[in-house]
C-alpha cells in the first residue's frame, strides 16, 4: 500500500491513495493553515471510523441483520505536550434497523474492535481504546 502527498501551498497538502482517491489536508489557522481540509489527526480518526464501520456492516449483513443506518461517533483526547498523540479514543456505534438482534450487533462491534479492524488494532498499542453501541429504533 502506498500514498503520495503533494504540497498545495501554505500548509495544505493533497494526499492521493494507491486506489486513486484524493483528499485535501490542511493545518489549523493558528499554525499557518487556511482550514481548506481535514487535519491529519482527524484523518486518523476517519480511518478508524471507516475501518470499523466496514467490519461491522459486513458482519451484520452476513448474519442477515436488516440494517437501515450505521453511524459512528468517535471522540478522542490528545496529550497536552508535544507530540500531541491520542491518549484516549472512544468509538460509539448508532445502528438503526428492523428487529436487530442485540447479541449479533454486540458481537460485530466487539469483533471489529478486538480482532478485525486493522486501524483499531494498530492504535490500541499506544492509545486507551473503548467502544460501545446503541440500537436506534427506525
C-alpha positions, 0 to 999 in steps of 0.5 A: 500500500502506498500514498503520495502527498503533494504540497498545495501551498501554505500548509495544505497538502493533497494526499492521493491513495494507491486506489486513486482517491484524493483528499485535501489536508490542511493545518489549523489557522493558528499554525499557518493553515487556511482550514481548506481540509481535514487535519491529519489527526482527524484523518486518523480518526476517519480511518478508524471510523471507516475501518470499523464501520466496514467490519461491522456492516459486513458482519451484520449483513452476513448474519442477515441483520436488516440494517437501515443506518450505521453511524459512528461517533468517535471522540478522542483526547490528545496529550497536552505536550508535544507530540500531541498523540491520542491518549484516549479514543472512544468509538460509539456505534448508532445502528438503526434497523428492523428487529436487530438482534442485540447479541449479533450487533454486540458481537460485530462491534466487539469483533471489529474492535478486538480482532478485525479492524486493522486501524483499531488494532494498530492504535490500541498499542499506544492509545486507551481504546473503548467502544460501545453501541446503541440500537436506534429504533427506525 
